[in-house]
Amino acid sequence: MATRTTLPRRKRTVAPRRVRTAAAVGAAAARAVDRVLSSEEALALLLRRLEAAGWHIEREPEATERRGAAAHLTPPARAR
């Protein structure tokens, strides 16, 4: 029987469309975050939805300045 010579496998490169898709998805996500954080109503809706999903959100007292206010998120028990 004749033996077959094996050729070394070529490394596959990432398909250009994957790179374009990942960049587009990243840009869309960044725009969505900017849109949510720039609107107090949208941010309030996001916080309500997170709380409804089981997240615990610790807010700073309202008397503090808005720019310095921070919120600490605790994931739901099922995600820990």
N, C-alpha and C positions, 0 to 999 in steps of 0.2 A: 504494500500500500504506500501511496505517496503521502508524505507528511506535509502538512500545511504550515507555512510560516506565519507566525502571528505578528501583526504590526502593533507597535505601541499605541495605546489609546490616546486620542486627542483630548485635551482638556476642553470642556465646554465653557464658553463664555456666557455671561449673563445676557439674555436677550435685550436688545435696546428698548423694546416696548415695555419691559418690566421696569427699566430705569425711568422711562418717561412716566409710567403709571405711578410709580412710587413718589416721584417728584410732584406730580399733580395731586396725589392724595395728601401728601405732606403740606402742600400749599393750601389746599382746601381746608384742612384741619386747622392750620394757623389762622386763616381768615375767620373760621367759625369761632375759635377761641377769642379772637379780637372782638368779634361782633357780640359775643355773650358778655365779655368783661366790660365793654363800653356802655352797656345798657343796664341800668339798675333793675328794670323789670325782668329782663332776660336772666340776669344773675339770680334774682329772687326765685324765678321759676326753676332754674337749675338746682338751687339749694332745696326747694320744696321737693323736687323729684328725687334728689339724693336721699333726703330724709324719708320719703315714702318707700325707697328701696332698702331702707334699713341702716343707712349711714348715720352716724352721730356727728353733728357739726357743732363745735364749740365756738361761739362768737364772742368777740370782745364787747364790753358794755357800750351802749349807744353814745354815751357821753364822750367817749374818746374820739379823736379826730379820724375821719374816714380813711385818709391816706395811710395812717399808721395802723389801722385795724387789721387784725389777722384772724383767720379762721383755721381751726385745726380739725382735720378730718379723721375719723376713726372708721375703718371699714366694717361692714356688717359681720356678725359672728361667723356666718357660713364662709366668708372669704378669708378669714384669719387662719 
